[in-house]
């Protein structure tokens, strides 16, 4: 089973991918499924879910903004309304979801959380490979933190464009992806995206937030 656990559709403020196109891109890359992790919403997941088949699964997720940085909730069932780190974690857990720290230690984007020892008991997984981390040392530091603290690994492309889908993720022999993540029964794979994609994403977000895209 091969999954990309971090992708964005047009329902993210900086995304452009149509639900049908993100599935097409994922299947073209030979993925068994994807997690839709749009910023602060599950609307994208609800649209992509329509394209799920017996051979291609779609995980409900969201990349939630908090006062400390972003948190991904996977296997959630409804919108996360909270905005503080502690409350977001609690809300994800209440939905029997998995708490993932995306791109921690990334000094370039500055949207990742810098985990502390007190956070270990709240976290299920650390994203140890994110294709949009410009410097490999950020992914390496995340992997080191996960290893030193007995936390499971996760990985994803952080795709905002079709060409990025499937650039990173996990491979596991298990059919139950949730169990694989909790137990750490997986391997991480990944390659870097082009800096051009990051620049284009900034342009999309500026276009959207300025009102020009309305």
SULDA-V57499 format. One record per backbone hydrogen bond with DSSP energy under -1.0 kcal/mol. NH is the residue of the N-H (numbers start at 1). CO is the residue of the C=O. Records with the same first field share a line. If there is no record, write none. Layout:
BEGIN
NH->CO + CO
END
This chain:
BEGIN
3->170
4->33
5->155
8->159
10->17
12->9
15->12
22->18
23->19
24->20
25->21
26->22
27->23
28->24
29->25
30->27
31->26
32->2
33->2
34->57
35->4
36->59
37->7
40->63
46->42
47->43
48->44
49->45
51->48
52->49
53->56
57->32
59->34
61->36
62->73
63->38
64->71
66->69
70->111
71->64
72->100
73->62
74->98
75->60
76->60
88->84
89->85
90->86
91->87
92->88
93->89
94->90
95->91
96->93
97->92
98->74
100->72
101->125
106->103
107->105
110->106
115->113
119->116
120->117
122->119
123->119
124->99
125->99
126->152
127->101
128->126 + 154
131->156
133->130
138->135
140->136
141->137
142->138
143->139
144->140
145->141
146->142
147->143
148->144
149->145
151->146
152->124
154->126
156->129
158->6
159->6
164->161
167->164
169->189
170->3
171->187
172->1
177->175
180->176
181->177
182->178
183->179
184->180
185->180
186->184
187->171
189->169
191->167
193->131
197->194
199->195
200->196
201->197
202->198
203->199
204->200
205->201
206->202
207->203
208->204
209->205
210->206
211->208
213->207
214->211
END
